Amino acid sequence: MPERGRLAVTGTEKFEWTCGTSAELRLSRSLARPVLGNGYPAEVLTDHWPLAALRLQTPRLELRPPDDEELAALADVAAKGIHLPDQRPFLTPWTHLQPRERALYVIQQHWLTRGQWRPEAWSLGLGVFHDGQPIGMVSLRGHDFPILREVKTGSWLGLDFHGKGFGTEARATLLHLAFAELGAVAALSEVFQDNAASQGVSRKLGYRPDGLSRDVLDGGVVVSDRLRLTRENWEQSQQLPVTVTGLEPCRRFFLPESG
């Protein structure tokens, strides 16, 4: 550990001491790319994985891929609970795990989907932040997206952040990315018929009924509404102002011909 009052220098940072006109000592920091032993600069994460720098901003929220520290904070949000005990919003029962196991599930699922990314099958996991505070996660998924141009969405918010419109705003942000930035033709969703919150968000955003799906849950049959939002219906809906940064280097991860 560096001694108090001394300047610590790492391989990735350069510090300069300068003296001001009032004789006060100021520290200015400038970033320098780390250098390998052979003299060549080492690549930073975004050179290989540009999705790490993707940012989606709305009037109240920022959606971005979390780093590991932020992911741990998001896992803590999940550990505190994301729905009432008698609710079951997901087919996979991960939300009914014990808090510590629930947090670990969030972390491992994020790592898993990132590691399995292919243009033919991908899942973009984004942390949702309000005033810098982590409040939940959303995902945008595509299967054979270069051909089908269809996406699915998923989300969860900490229980303390329900009922504030954050879920609608976060989903609308994903839809902007899909339709306005990536050229999707439809967004699909499957929602349990008794999931009033998710059903309400879908209606607000212009989804239309698209049939039913049946799955096995706890040894019985559970029915979900299949919903579809077409590009035409999305364009006719009220648009949320969204600012997207860092997307251009990422396009080849969604559409290989863009690389």
C-alpha positions in Angstrom: 0.0 0.0 0.0 1.5 3.4 -0.9 2.5 5.6 2.1 0.3 8.6 2.9 1.3 11.7 0.9 3.1 9.7 -1.8 2.1 9.3 -5.4 1.1 5.8 -6.5 1.6 5.0 -10.2 0.0 2.0 -11.8 0.5 0.5 -15.3 -2.6 2.1 -16.6 -2.5 5.6 -15.2 -0.1 8.6 -15.3 -0.1 11.3 -12.7 1.6 14.7 -12.8 2.2 17.1 -9.9 1.8 20.8 -10.8 2.2 23.8 -8.7 -0.5 26.6 -8.9 0.1 30.3 -8.8 -1.1 30.4 -5.2 1.6 27.8 -4.3 -1.1 25.1 -3.6 -0.3 21.7 -4.9 -2.6 20.2 -7.4 -2.8 16.8 -8.9 -3.8 16.3 -12.5 -4.5 12.9 -13.8 -4.2 11.7 -17.4 -5.1 8.3 -18.6 -2.5 6.2 -20.5 -3.1 2.9 -22.2 -1.2 0.1 -20.5 1.9 -1.2 -22.2 2.9 -4.9 -22.6 6.4 -6.1 -22.1 7.1 -6.2 -25.8 6.3 -2.4 -26.1 3.0 -2.8 -27.7 -0.1 -1.2 -26.1 -2.5 -3.6 -24.5 -6.1 -3.5 -25.7 -8.7 -2.3 -23.3 -12.0 -4.2 -22.8 -14.0 -2.1 -25.2 -11.6 -2.8 -28.1 -12.7 -6.5 -27.9 -16.1 -6.1 -26.3 -17.5 -2.7 -27.3 -20.9 -3.5 -25.8 -19.3 -2.6 -22.4 -19.5 1.1 -23.5 -23.1 1.0 -24.7 -25.4 3.6 -23.0 -29.1 4.3 -23.3 -30.4 7.4 -21.5 -33.9 8.6 -21.0 -35.2 11.5 -18.9 -35.1 9.4 -15.7 -33.0 6.3 -16.4 -29.7 5.1 -17.8 -29.5 1.5 -19.1 -26.0 0.1 -19.5 -24.1 -3.2 -19.3 -23.0 -3.3 -15.7 -19.4 -3.9 -14.7 -18.8 -6.5 -12.0 -19.0 -4.0 -9.2 -22.4 -2.7 -10.5 -23.5 -6.2 -11.1 -22.9 -7.0 -7.4 -25.0 -4.0 -6.5 -27.8 -5.2 -8.8 -27.6 -8.6 -7.3 -28.1 -7.0 -3.9 -31.3 -5.3 -5.2 -32.6 -8.7 -6.3 -31.7 -10.3 -3.0 -34.0 -7.8 -1.2 -36.9 -9.0 -3.3 -38.5 -8.1 -6.7 -42.1 -9.2 -6.1 -44.5 -10.1 -3.3 -44.1 -13.6 -1.8 -47.4 -14.9 -3.3 -46.5 -13.8 -6.9 -44.8 -15.9 -9.5 -44.0 -13.8 -12.6 -41.3 -16.0 -14.2 -41.4 -19.6 -15.5 -38.0 -20.2 -14.0 -38.4 -20.0 -10.2 -35.2 -18.1 -9.5 -37.0 -15.3 -7.6 -38.1 -17.8 -4.9 -34.5 -18.8 -4.1 -33.0 -17.7 -0.8 -31.6 -14.1 -1.0 -28.0 -15.1 -1.3 -28.7 -17.7 -4.0 -31.0 -15.2 -5.8 -28.1 -12.7 -5.9 -25.7 -15.3 -7.2 -28.2 -16.3 -9.9 -28.3 -12.8 -11.2 -24.5 -12.6 -11.4 -24.1 -16.0 -13.1 -26.9 -15.5 -15.6 -25.3 -12.2 -16.7 -21.9 -13.8 -17.1 -23.5 -16.8 -18.9 -25.4 -14.8 -21.5 -22.4 -12.5 -22.2 -20.1 -15.5 -22.7 -22.6 -17.3 -25.1 -23.1 -14.3 -27.3 -23.4 -15.0 -31.0 -25.0 -12.9 -33.8 -27.5 -15.8 -34.3 -28.4 -16.0 -30.6 -27.8 -13.2 -28.2 -29.1 -11.6 -25.0 -28.2 -8.1 -24.1 -28.4 -7.6 -20.3 -28.5 -4.0 -19.1 -28.5 -2.6 -15.6 -31.2 0.0 -15.0 -30.0 3.0 -13.0 -32.0 5.9 -11.6 -30.0 8.9 -10.4 -27.0 6.5 -10.4 -28.8 4.0 -8.2 -29.2 0.4 -9.4 -32.9 -0.5 -9.5 -33.1 -3.6 -11.7 -32.1 -5.2 -15.0 -33.6 -5.6 -18.4 -32.7 -7.8 -21.4 -33.2 -7.6 -25.1 -32.9 -11.0 -26.9 -32.6 -12.0 -30.5 -32.6 -15.4 -32.2 -31.6 -15.4 -35.9 -32.0 -11.6 -35.7 -30.2 -10.9 -38.9 -32.9 -12.9 -40.7 -36.1 -12.6 -38.6 -35.5 -9.1 -37.2 -37.6 -10.0 -34.1 -36.7 -9.4 -30.5 -38.0 -10.4 -27.0 -37.6 -8.4 -23.8 -37.4 -9.3 -20.2 -37.0 -7.3 -17.0 -37.1 -7.2 -13.2 -37.1 -4.3 -10.8 -36.4 -4.2 -7.1 -39.7 -4.3 -5.1 -39.0 -0.8 -3.8 -39.1 0.6 -7.3 -42.4 -0.8 -8.5 -45.3 1.5 -9.3 -43.2 4.5 -10.4 -43.3 3.9 -14.2 -39.7 2.8 -14.3 -40.7 -0.6 -15.9 -42.6 1.1 -18.7 -39.7 3.5 -19.3 -37.1 0.8 -19.3 -39.0 -1.4 -21.8 -39.7 1.6 -24.0 -35.9 2.3 -24.0 -35.2 -1.3 -25.2 -37.9 -0.9 -27.9 -36.2 2.2 -29.2 -32.9 0.3 -29.4 -34.6 -2.5 -31.3 -36.7 -0.5 -33.7 -34.9 2.8 -34.2 -31.3 1.6 -34.0 -31.2 -2.1 -35.0 -34.1 -2.2 -37.6 -36.3 -4.7 -35.8 -39.7 -5.4 -37.4 -41.4 -6.8 -34.3 -41.0 -7.2 -30.6 -42.5 -10.3 -28.9 -43.6 -11.0 -25.3 -45.1 -13.9 -23.4 -46.8 -12.9 -20.2 -48.7 -15.0 -17.6 -52.3 -14.1 -17.7 -52.3 -13.1 -14.1 -49.2 -10.9 -14.3 -51.2 -7.6 -14.2 -48.1 -5.4 -14.1 -46.4 -6.8 -17.2 -49.7 -6.9 -19.0 -50.3 -3.3 -18.3 -46.8 -2.2 -19.5 -47.4 -4.1 -22.8 -50.8 -2.4 -23.4 -49.3 1.0 -22.7 -46.6 0.4 -25.3 -48.9 -0.8 -28.0 -48.5 -4.6 -28.0 -51.4 -6.6 -29.6 -52.6 -10.2 -28.8 -50.8 -12.8 -30.8 -52.2 -16.1 -29.4 -51.5 -18.2 -26.4 -48.7 -20.4 -25.1 -48.9 -23.3 -22.6 -46.1 -24.4 -20.3 -45.6 -26.7 -17.3 -45.2 -25.0 -14.0 -45.0 -26.8 -10.7 -46.5 -29.9 -12.3 -49.5 -28.1 -13.9 -50.3 -26.1 -17.0 -49.8 -22.4 -17.0 -51.2 -20.2 -19.8 -49.5 -17.1 -21.1 -50.6 -14.4 -23.5 -48.4 -14.1 -26.5 -48.1 -10.4 -27.5 -46.6 -8.7 -30.5 -45.6 -5.1 -31.2 -45.0 -4.4 -34.9 -42.8 -1.6 -36.2 -45.9 0.2 -37.5 -47.6 0.1 -34.1 -44.4 1.2 -32.4 -44.1 4.2 -34.8 -47.7 5.2 -34.0 -47.1 5.2 -30.2 -45.9 8.0 -28.2 -42.1 8.0 -28.4 -39.8 8.3 -25.4 -36.8 10.5 -25.9 -33.8 8.2 -25.8 -30.1 9.0 -26.3 -28.0 6.1 -27.5 -24.2 6.3 -27.3 -21.5 3.7 -28.1 -23.6 1.7 -30.5 -21.7 1.9 -33.7 -18.8 -0.4 -32.7 -21.4 -2.9 -31.5 -23.4 -3.3 -34.6 -21.5 -6.3 -35.9 -22.5 -8.1 -32.7 -26.1 -7.8 -33.8 -25.8 -7.7 -37.6 -22.5 -9.2 -38.9 -22.8 -7.5 -42.2 -22.4 -4.2 -40.4 -18.9 -5.1 -39.3 
